[in-house]
Amino acid sequence: MDVKEQFIAFIHQLQDDLCSALEQEDGKARFVEDEWQRPEGGGGKTRVIAHGNVFEKGGVNTSVVFGEVTPVMQRQLNINGDRWFAAGISSVIHPFNPLVPTIHFNYRMFELYNAAGEVIDRWFGGGTDLTPYYIDAQCCRHFHQTFKQACDAVDKAFYPEFKTTCDNYFVNTHRGNERRGIGGIFYDHKRATDGYTVDTWLTLASKCGYAFLDAYLPIVSKHKALAFTPEQKYWQEIRRGRYVEFNLVHDRGTLFGLKTNGRTESILMSLPPTVRFEYNYQPAAGSAEDALLKACLQPIDWVHYLSDDERNDWAQQSNTC
């Protein structure tokens, strides 16, 4: 298979595997698939889960699209070419319980062609990040450690670079540089140069795509049955508002999709089902909600956040997170 075929096969298999695992974790809801076609070329499979035992709304989407390079694309992406191709898988999962974090991921590839149909550029991008509403330090560490291990399996230089990129990307700069969550990994425009091959980026996407299962599902399992209060649900909806702000104001993927006549329903699937926008809302000083805000104001080295003794105690108590 050529590069495009390999990547397409990967995203479709990952979509199947993640949907199956999420359905099992929820125990009630099932994904509904909406297959669509893009008039300019290509299409995709949008799969949405809703009103479950665990997941209030979520989606795992794949798209394989192509077309002519337009003036809007030239300006937005700073590219020059005749035609383009893009394939990717993306997901956002919004749990009902505010003690369970929201998660987002996206892995994609892009090719650019000249008038003769020759590839003149090819790049890869992706990443996964976590947006908790309440901080569980052990689970934050588990999430980052899992993706560090996935990156390390390909190149040990990747995790620190990609964590920094993620920390600096998912930021609501209009909110005083408040981060959307606790980060994760994020990389973009990675090419087969400087010692890295196409296989490097294909392998990384696979390792990190499947790391979702080990990174997120144990956190869900640990928290999904915990009792919560109406006040905690209220706070979740306040923070979901910040999620919406980032996606609509700053997110490059959202803007790219809308400017290339992408399918609006699939692009905006990432938005949560209920949100609140309260004027100048401030949590009580010293509260758990205030602690979450403080954790989002600056990057944290979550892998080394706990002492060795604390990590050992936690490992003896539970293997779920």
C-alpha positions as CSV (number, residue, x, y, z in Angstrom):
1,M,0.0,0.0,0.0
2,D,1.1,3.5,-0.6
3,V,1.3,6.1,2.2
4,K,-2.3,7.4,1.6
5,E,-3.7,3.8,1.7
6,Q,-1.8,2.9,4.8
7,F,-3.0,6.0,6.7
8,I,-6.6,5.5,5.5
9,A,-6.6,1.9,6.7
10,F,-5.1,2.9,10.0
11,I,-7.8,5.6,10.8
12,H,-10.7,3.3,9.9
13,Q,-9.4,0.5,12.0
14,L,-8.7,2.8,14.9
15,Q,-12.2,4.2,14.6
16,D,-13.7,0.7,14.8
17,D,-11.6,-0.2,17.8
18,L,-12.1,2.9,19.8
19,C,-15.9,2.9,19.2
20,S,-16.1,-0.7,20.4
21,A,-14.1,0.1,23.6
22,L,-16.1,3.2,24.4
23,E,-19.4,1.4,23.9
24,Q,-18.2,-1.3,26.3
25,E,-17.2,1.3,28.9
26,D,-20.5,3.0,28.7
27,G,-22.6,-0.2,28.9
28,K,-25.7,1.4,27.3
29,A,-25.3,3.7,24.4
30,R,-24.1,2.8,20.9
31,F,-22.5,4.8,18.2
32,V,-24.7,5.9,15.3
33,E,-22.8,6.3,12.0
34,D,-23.6,9.0,9.5
35,E,-21.6,8.5,6.3
36,W,-21.3,11.6,4.2
37,Q,-19.9,12.8,0.9
38,R,-18.2,16.1,0.2
39,P,-19.3,17.6,-3.2
40,E,-15.8,18.8,-4.0
41,G,-14.3,15.4,-3.3
42,G,-14.1,12.7,-0.7
43,G,-16.2,12.1,2.4
44,G,-16.2,10.6,5.8
45,K,-17.8,8.6,8.6
46,T,-19.2,10.5,11.6
47,R,-20.0,8.3,14.6
48,V,-21.8,9.8,17.5
49,I,-22.7,8.4,20.9
50,A,-25.1,10.2,23.2
51,H,-27.3,9.9,26.3
52,G,-25.4,6.9,27.7
53,N,-24.7,5.7,31.2
54,V,-21.3,7.5,31.0
55,F,-21.0,9.5,27.9
56,E,-23.4,12.5,27.5
57,K,-22.1,13.2,24.0
58,G,-19.1,12.1,22.0
59,G,-17.9,11.3,18.5
60,V,-15.2,9.4,16.7
61,N,-14.9,10.7,13.1
62,T,-12.9,9.9,10.1
63,S,-12.6,11.8,6.9
64,V,-10.8,11.3,3.6
65,V,-11.1,14.5,1.4
66,F,-9.4,16.1,-1.5
67,G,-9.8,18.9,-4.0
68,E,-8.3,21.9,-5.7
69,V,-6.2,24.4,-3.8
70,T,-8.4,27.6,-3.5
71,P,-7.2,31.1,-2.8
72,V,-8.7,30.8,0.7
73,M,-6.6,27.7,1.4
74,Q,-3.5,29.5,0.0
75,R,-4.0,32.3,2.5
76,Q,-5.1,30.2,5.4
77,L,-2.5,27.4,5.1
78,N,0.2,29.4,3.3
79,I,0.5,26.8,0.6
80,N,1.1,26.8,-3.2
81,G,0.0,23.9,-5.3
82,D,-2.7,22.6,-7.6
83,R,-4.6,19.9,-5.7
84,W,-4.6,18.6,-2.1
85,F,-5.5,15.5,-0.1
86,A,-6.2,15.2,3.6
87,A,-7.2,12.2,5.8
88,G,-7.7,12.2,9.5
89,I,-9.4,10.8,12.6
90,S,-10.7,13.0,15.4
91,S,-12.6,12.5,18.6
92,V,-14.1,14.5,21.5
93,I,-15.8,12.7,24.4
94,H,-17.9,14.6,26.9
95,P,-18.9,12.5,29.9
96,F,-22.0,13.2,31.9
97,N,-20.2,12.9,35.3
98,P,-18.2,16.1,36.0
99,L,-15.6,14.0,37.8
100,V,-14.7,12.3,34.5
101,P,-12.6,14.5,32.2
102,T,-13.3,15.4,28.6
103,I,-10.8,14.1,26.1
104,H,-9.9,15.2,22.6
105,F,-7.6,13.7,19.9
106,N,-6.8,14.1,16.3
107,Y,-4.3,12.4,13.9
108,R,-4.1,13.5,10.3
109,M,-2.0,13.6,7.1
110,F,-1.9,16.1,4.3
111,E,-0.6,15.9,0.7
112,L,-0.1,18.7,-1.8
113,Y,0.2,18.1,-5.6
114,N,1.4,20.1,-8.6
115,A,-0.5,20.3,-11.9
116,A,1.1,17.0,-13.0
117,G,-0.3,15.2,-10.0
118,E,3.1,14.8,-8.3
119,V,3.4,15.0,-4.5
120,I,5.2,18.2,-3.7
121,D,4.6,18.2,0.0
122,R,3.4,15.8,2.7
123,W,3.0,16.3,6.4
124,F,1.6,14.7,9.5
125,G,0.1,16.1,12.7
126,G,-1.8,15.0,15.7
127,G,-2.2,14.8,19.4
128,T,-4.3,14.0,22.4
129,D,-5.2,16.3,25.3
130,L,-7.3,16.0,28.5
131,T,-9.7,18.5,30.0
132,P,-10.7,17.6,33.6
133,Y,-13.2,19.6,35.6
134,Y,-11.6,18.5,38.9
135,I,-8.0,17.6,39.4
136,D,-7.0,14.0,40.3
137,A,-3.2,14.3,40.3
138,Q,-2.6,10.5,40.0
139,C,-4.8,10.3,36.9
140,C,-3.2,13.4,35.4
141,R,0.2,11.8,35.8
142,H,-1.1,8.5,34.4
143,F,-2.4,10.2,31.3
144,H,0.8,12.0,30.6
145,Q,3.0,8.9,31.5
146,T,1.0,6.8,29.0
147,F,1.6,9.2,26.1
148,K,5.3,9.6,27.2
149,Q,5.7,5.9,26.8
150,A,3.9,5.9,23.4
151,C,6.2,8.7,22.2
152,D,9.3,7.2,23.7
153,A,8.7,4.0,21.7
154,V,9.4,6.0,18.6
155,D,11.8,8.7,19.8
156,K,12.5,9.9,23.3
157,A,12.9,13.4,22.1
158,F,9.2,13.5,21.1
159,Y,7.3,13.7,24.4
160,P,9.0,16.8,25.9
161,E,8.7,18.6,22.5
162,F,5.1,17.6,21.9
163,K,4.0,18.4,25.5
164,T,5.4,21.9,25.3
165,T,3.7,22.4,21.9
166,C,0.4,21.2,23.4
167,D,0.8,23.4,26.5
168,N,1.2,26.4,24.3
169,Y,-1.5,25.6,21.8
170,F,-4.7,24.8,23.8
171,V,-4.7,28.2,25.4
172,N,-7.5,30.8,25.6
173,T,-5.3,33.8,25.2
174,H,-8.3,36.1,25.5
175,R,-8.8,34.7,29.0
176,G,-5.4,35.7,30.4
177,N,-3.6,32.7,28.8
178,E,-5.8,30.2,30.6
179,R,-5.3,26.7,29.3
180,R,-8.2,24.5,28.2
181,G,-7.1,21.6,30.4
182,I,-3.9,19.8,31.5
183,G,-2.5,19.3,28.0
184,G,-1.1,16.1,26.6
185,I,0.8,16.0,23.3
186,F,0.5,17.9,20.1
187,Y,2.6,18.0,16.9
188,D,2.0,19.5,13.4
189,H,3.6,19.8,9.9
190,K,6.0,16.8,10.5
191,R,7.7,15.7,7.4
192,A,10.1,13.0,6.2
193,T,13.2,15.2,6.9
194,D,16.0,15.5,9.4
195,G,16.4,11.8,9.9
196,Y,12.7,11.0,10.2
197,T,10.9,8.9,7.6
198,V,7.3,8.6,6.6
199,D,7.3,5.4,8.6
200,T,8.3,7.4,11.7
201,W,5.1,9.5,11.5
202,L,2.9,6.6,10.6
203,T,4.2,4.6,13.6
204,L,3.8,7.5,15.9
205,A,0.2,8.1,14.9
206,S,-0.5,4.4,15.5
207,K,1.2,4.3,18.9
208,C,-0.5,7.5,20.1
209,G,-3.8,6.7,18.6
210,Y,-4.1,3.4,20.4
211,A,-2.6,4.9,23.6
212,F,-6.1,6.5,24.0
213,L,-7.3,3.1,25.4
214,D,-4.7,2.9,28.1
215,A,-4.6,6.6,28.9
216,Y,-8.3,7.4,29.2
217,L,-10.4,4.3,29.9
218,P,-8.9,3.6,33.3
219,I,-9.6,7.2,34.3
220,V,-13.2,6.8,33.2
221,S,-13.6,3.5,35.0
222,K,-12.2,5.1,38.3
223,H,-14.6,8.0,38.3
224,K,-17.7,7.2,36.3
225,A,-19.8,5.8,39.2
226,L,-18.8,8.5,41.8
227,A,-21.6,10.6,43.1
228,F,-21.6,14.3,42.2
229,T,-23.6,17.4,43.2
230,P,-25.6,19.8,41.1
231,E,-23.0,22.4,42.0
232,Q,-20.3,20.2,40.4
233,K,-22.4,19.8,37.3
234,Y,-22.8,23.5,37.1
235,W,-19.0,24.0,37.3
236,Q,-18.6,21.4,34.5
237,E,-20.9,23.5,32.3
238,I,-19.0,26.7,33.1
239,R,-15.7,25.0,32.0
240,R,-17.4,23.6,28.9
241,G,-18.0,27.2,28.0
242,R,-14.3,27.7,27.9
243,Y,-14.0,24.6,25.7
244,V,-16.4,26.1,23.2
245,E,-14.5,29.4,23.2
246,F,-11.3,27.8,22.3
247,N,-12.8,25.7,19.6
248,L,-14.6,28.5,17.9
249,V,-12.0,31.3,18.4
250,H,-8.6,29.6,18.2
251,D,-8.7,26.0,16.9
252,R,-6.9,25.6,13.6
253,G,-8.7,22.4,12.7
254,T,-12.1,23.9,13.2
255,L,-11.2,27.0,11.1
256,F,-9.6,24.8,8.4
257,G,-12.7,22.6,8.1
258,L,-15.1,25.6,7.9
259,K,-12.9,27.4,5.3
260,T,-12.6,24.3,3.1
261,N,-16.4,23.7,3.0
262,G,-16.1,20.8,5.4
263,R,-19.2,19.2,6.8
264,T,-20.4,21.5,9.5
265,E,-22.2,18.9,11.6
266,S,-19.0,16.8,11.8
267,I,-16.8,19.8,12.5
268,L,-19.0,21.1,15.3
269,M,-19.6,17.6,16.8
270,S,-16.8,18.6,19.2
271,L,-19.0,21.0,21.1
272,P,-20.5,19.9,24.4
273,P,-24.3,19.4,24.7
274,T,-24.8,21.9,27.5
275,V,-22.7,24.9,28.5
276,R,-23.0,28.0,30.7
277,F,-21.6,31.5,30.1
278,E,-21.9,33.3,33.4
279,Y,-20.7,36.9,33.6
280,N,-17.4,37.1,35.5
281,Y,-17.9,33.8,37.2
282,Q,-15.2,33.1,39.9
283,P,-15.0,30.0,42.0
284,A,-14.5,30.3,45.8
285,A,-10.9,30.8,46.8
286,G,-9.3,27.5,48.0
287,S,-12.1,25.4,46.5
288,A,-11.6,22.3,44.3
289,E,-12.8,24.5,41.4
290,D,-10.3,27.1,42.2
291,A,-7.6,24.4,42.2
292,L,-8.6,23.4,38.7
293,L,-8.2,27.0,37.5
294,K,-4.8,27.3,39.0
295,A,-3.7,24.0,37.3
296,C,-4.8,25.6,34.0
297,L,-2.8,28.8,34.4
298,Q,0.7,27.3,33.7
299,P,2.2,24.1,32.4
300,I,2.8,21.4,34.9
301,D,5.3,18.5,34.7
302,W,2.7,15.9,35.5
303,V,5.0,12.9,34.8
304,H,7.1,14.0,37.8
305,Y,4.3,15.7,39.8
306,L,4.2,13.0,42.5
307,S,7.0,11.8,44.7
308,D,8.3,8.2,44.3
309,D,6.7,7.2,47.6
310,E,3.4,8.6,46.5
311,R,3.6,6.8,43.2
312,N,4.4,3.5,44.9
313,D,1.6,3.9,47.4
314,W,-0.8,4.6,44.6
315,A,0.4,1.6,42.5
316,Q,-0.2,-0.7,45.5
317,Q,-3.7,0.7,46.1
318,S,-5.0,0.6,42.5
319,N,-4.0,-0.4,39.0
320,T,-6.9,1.6,37.5
321,C,-5.1,4.9,37.0
